Amino acid sequence: MEPLELRRAVEAGRATVSDLGLQVDDVVVIHNSDRVVLRLVPCDVLVRVAPSGQLADAEFEVEVAHRLAGVDAPVAELDPRVAPRVHVRDAFAISLWTYYEPVGPEVAPADYADVFMRHHAALRRIDLDAPHFTDRVAVAMKAVNDREQSPELSDSDRRFLSETLGDLSAAISADQAGDQLLHGEPHPGNVLNTRRGPLFVDLATCCRGPIEFDLAHAPEEVVKHYAGADHDLTHRCRALNWGLFSAWRWRRDDQMPDRAHWRVEGLNRLRTALDRCGPA
């Protein structure tokens, strides 16, 4: 968020938490992108503040977290001191979460795979209406094929990206018998190493698909420790993820820092990932 919007978001988060009866003396900005993550002290609550246009996503994330808490999933939990809901204030959607102090180094590959398996098992125990991963691909393809949304994408790269997204999506979704609920974007930045063990965060990306779609977001060493994973399918999913990443970067309104670099790098990594894919 830009500085002015960030100040408004911080104040909206502070005021909401104070009105709920929790003491707030200071606010620490932990992450700032299209939405802001704040740590409020001394009440020690983690607050996610997003523009109200993301209200549906915020409400979906809270619902996912609420359902998963009931099956002991390895995920960050909502703050137990307040009702599990999204608050709207000053055009922002605000949700309150438990704050976990990070501990130790990055999660080891074997531990990452173990928390993956436990999370996928928990996701199989809940009933939730979630989109299929192909819905995400359809949105990306629409952005790629619409010159108004991606005006700086060259004709050759537009054709390459559109065809690749379509082909990979069709190949990966050809057999949906093993599809289940997934995290959706369980990359290392969305796994916290805490005193409780590794926990997944950012649950708004929950979708349906093969477990390999999730595994493709993790380092390759992790996949080797996940029993039963289809490595060829994981390679195709990894390529698809780079295709999705590239599609988002070429959108006119994308706000990722160093976007010019990642536009080129994303396409390069997509081509490299495609070279590793086995036959569909």
Salt bridges, closest charged atoms under 4 A:
GLU11 OE1 - ARG14 NE 3.76
ASP19 OD2 - ARG89 NH1 2.78
ASP44 OD1 - ARG39 NE 2.75
GLU61 OE1 - ARG35 NH1 3.04
GLU61 OE2 - ARG48 NE 3.95
GLU63 OE2 - ARG67 NE 2.55
GLU77 OE2 - ARG196 NH1 3.49
ASP79 OD2 - ARG81 NH2 2.74
ASP90 OD1 - ARG8 NH2 3.43
GLU101 OE1 - ARG39 NH1 3.87
ASP114 OD2 - ARG118 NE 3.17
GLU152 OE1 - ARG263 NH1 3.13
ASP155 OD1 - ARG147 NH1 2.87
ASP157 OD1 - ARG271 NH2 3.22
ASP179 OD2 - HIS132 NE2 2.75
GLU185 OE2 - ARG136 NH1 3.84
ASP202 OD1 - ARG35 NH2 2.92
ASP202 OD1 - ARG48 NH1 2.86
ASP214 OD2 - HIS120 NE2 2.85
GLU220 OE2 - ARG276 NH1 2.29
GLU221 OE2 - LYS224 NZ 2.79
ASP254 OD1 - ARG249 NH2 2.84
ASP254 OD1 - ARG251 NH2 3.92
GLU265 OE2 - ARG269 NE 2.81
